[in-house]
Amino acid sequence: MITVLYFASAREATEGQIASEQIALPSDDKISVAELKRTLANKHGKKLAAILETCAVSVAQEYCESDEDLVRGGDEVAIIPPISGG
């Protein structure tokens, strides 16, 4: 299991506007960030899928460098949408 944290518009795009959820991993207990994004998009729909295309992702409080980075059981993953401002 991993914990996924949703911030700002990512939280608003989830079903029920949840702040966090537990996700079960495949039997080998690891998944790529790209696979996790697909899983989350399938679960929560098009609105979150659009945010996942441009968001930053951190795993265990370290920003991912690519969608090929791995998430392992017990990790905490943060979905951080782009920040806008003036």
Backbone hydrogen bonds, N-H to C=O, Kabsch-Sander energy under -0.5 kcal/mol:
donor,donor_aa,acceptor,acceptor_aa,energy
2,I,23,I,-2.2
3,T,75,D,-2.1
4,V,2,I,-0.5
4,V,21,E,-3.0
5,L,3,T,-0.5
5,L,77,V,-3.4
6,Y,19,A,-2.8
7,F,79,I,-1.5
10,A,7,F,-2.0
11,R,8,A,-0.6
12,E,8,A,-1.7
13,A,9,S,-1.4
14,T,10,A,-0.6
14,T,11,R,-1.1
17,Q,14,T,-2.2
21,E,4,V,-1.8
23,I,2,I,-2.4
29,D,26,P,-2.4
31,I,71,V,-2.1
33,V,69,D,-2.2
34,A,67,D,-2.7
36,L,32,S,-2.4
37,K,33,V,-2.7
38,R,34,A,-2.0
39,T,35,E,-2.3
40,L,36,L,-2.7
41,A,37,K,-2.6
42,N,38,R,-2.5
43,K,39,T,-1.8
44,H,40,L,-2.6
45,G,41,A,-2.5
49,A,45,G,-2.1
50,A,46,K,-2.2
51,I,47,K,-1.2
52,L,48,L,-2.6
53,E,49,A,-0.9
54,T,51,I,-1.3
55,C,51,I,-1.2
56,A,80,I,-3.2
58,S,78,A,-1.9
59,V,62,E,-2.7
60,A,76,E,-2.6
61,Q,76,E,-0.5
62,E,59,V,-1.0
64,C,57,V,-3.1
69,D,66,S,-1.4
71,V,31,I,-3.3
73,G,29,D,-1.6
74,G,1,M,-3.5
75,D,72,R,-2.3
77,V,3,T,-3.4
77,V,75,D,-0.5
78,A,58,S,-2.4
79,I,5,L,-2.9
80,I,56,A,-2.9
80,I,78,A,-0.7
